[in-house]
Amino acid sequence: MNISFKNIRLFFLISAFFIAIIFAYEVYFLVTNSNRDASNFPNQDSEPQENTSGLFSGYVGADSDYQKMKAKCGIMVDFDRDNDLDLFYGYIKSYYFENENGYFSEMTDFYDIDDSGSTGLVAGDMDNNGFPDILKWRYTPSTSTSLEDTYDTQFDNAPHLILMNKGNHEFIKKEYLPSHLIPFIHSQGFLDADLDGDLDIVIIEDKFFNQFHLFINEGFDGLGRPILSNAFVQSRLDTSSSRALSIVDYDNDGDQDVYIPRKFGINWLLENQTLQRVGNEIIYNENPSPYFIEVAIEKGIDDFSASESGSTGYGAAWGDFDNDNNFDLYLSNWGDNILFKNNPDQAFTDMTPSIDLSSDSLSNGSGWGDFNNDGYLDVWAANIKKQDDVYLNSPDGNWSSEYSPFFQSATQDIVPADYDNDGWLDVFAPGLQMIGGPNGPKYTSLLYKNISPDSLFTGNHWLKLDLEGAMVGILNDGWSNFSNRSAIGARVIVHLPDKNISREIIAGKGHGSMDPLQLHFGLGQWSFIDSITVTWPSKDISYNRPKKIVYQGPIESDYRYTIYEKILTPFQTPKADSNQDGIVNILDVTATINYFFDDLFFNEIQIWAADMNSDESINVIDIVFLVNFILSH
């Protein structure tokens, strides 16, 4: 019998190598025809581009393919689980760029990914299979510049799409809402509104009376399409319009709330009622009615006084700039931008009189990120009138804008993301072309490389965290056993000797984009972390409270760690590295096969790494996924 098992294992290994030979040409094609070749970059002769990467920094001129560089929105997420952040952006068309060690290759057609236009994108694992899906809302040019409830009727039958990520670069296009139900979507986001372990969808409709919708995830039908139920609607009472949404747990109760910048009315802060504080306790409400309560005026964050006709908000982003574990709000306006401080009582203070981050340049979106790794969040304003504004925070509370970029673009939003894995946040800025004006033509989308580690020795350290929820399971009374697989809604606090730094996984912010699902922390001079606290978007059923786990240190800095909900320690092992040697190769295939035949012991981290399709079992499918993973990289 032992001989039989050895023969079977030998068969697996020979088959793996045979598959490698078959696909060798495909791998060669991917490498040699990638955008690493400088000849494939847009024309850069007109202006120097020293502080941007070459891929998206081409000057818009007669010889440049600026149409392909146009973007209304963008996301950077590790879609193929290879530890690099990939890029998907869109406007009139959508483009998918695979990242390999900091170099991007456009693979839209090669992987047969839907390239229809889009004006907004978010990502999250809706079916909990371990691979983030893409929610996109279609490119729909309006026929009206007024507040009339009209839009271009040629898009009546155009579907609202979700691209279901099945792994191995397979994205299956599915319609998730009938087009007639919400004809004109202006913004969307993922969150687990009812904390049942799967992702729900919130939607902003720009011009119609019912402008905010919550759709609860009820599973999938026989064709693989999401089953959604409309559980909550917020309607306008005037001629105002809603422009965007930004999600966060602003009141620290364990469920995520939604802020909505609006035009010609008050901004909305919709407070989630799934969890509520009663004294010192947090009470779970099964099927709350309503799901949300509007509290913007009560909390002082309505921004109605921005103009005579009300708010001029176009985007918003949440971040804890003062490290007090209360998430503050940067509001992007077509006027003065505003920084609202979230106080311990969850009422807000306008910081504009003491901290001038106004920008005043027609800001569409914005993004928070610790760009110099000093332990304090900075903010980047996406402007369409002039160059973007970058405001660097500091321990003494002073802000500096001297490092703002000199490139001009009709920048739509900001995506802070470490695309080259050096521990320093870079920025993808989706943008549209602007022609004319006193300064001539302007740039479109730009990918900014953070050159701080090359140009300035700071001694600052960093930490990157990937969180992964466990398999979804539902227990009594609607309580979730585990979090959604993307861990959207998780609150993370990194404890240092002199401060605590908070981040939250958010799938919806700014002006139709989102930050990566990966969390980045600047640590300043600290090379070790005391501990990490994660409040998971699931429930500790025994105590009727949010699930909070403390991961004890010391934890070394300058590394990327994965925190899996069912493993009580952060670990560095990447997906596919089943033998934990730091390299993904054929030896991992051998180890996985031996484990499959009960001939090798795996610890819980190795089991996670070998479980390529994240179904909490290791079988032939995982071996096939692993072989394909090695061949494609």
Secondary structure, 3 states (H helix, E strand, C coil): CHHHHHHHHHHHHHHHHHHHHHCHHHHHHHHHCCCCCHHHCCCCCCCCCCCECCCCCCCCCCCCCHHHHCCCEEEEECCCCCCCCEEEEECCEEEEEEEECCEEEECCCCCCCCCECEEEEEEECCCCCCCCEEEEEECCCCCCCCCCCCCCHHHCCCCEEEEEECCCCCEEEEEEECCCCCCCEEEEEEECCCCCCCCEEEEEECCCCEEEEEEEEEEECCCCCEEEEEEEEEECCCCCEECCCEEECCCCCCCCEEEECEECCCCEEEEECCEEEECCEEEECCCCCCCEEECHHHHCCCCHHHCCCCCEEEEEEEECCCCCCCCEEEEEECCCCEEEEECCCCCEEECCCCCCCCCCCCEEEEEEECCCCCCCCEEEEEECCCCCEEEECCCCCCCECCCCCCCCEEECCCEEECCCCCCCCEEEECEECCCCCCCCCCECCEEECCCHHHHCCCCCEEEEEEEECCCCCECHHHCECCCCCCCCCCEEEEECCCCEEEEECCECEECCECCCCCEEEEEECCCEEEEEEEEEEEEECCCCEEEEEEEEEEEECCEEEEEECCCCCCECCCCCCCCCCCCCCHHHHHHHHHHHCCCCCCCHHHHHHHCCCCCCCCCHHHHHHHHHHHHCC
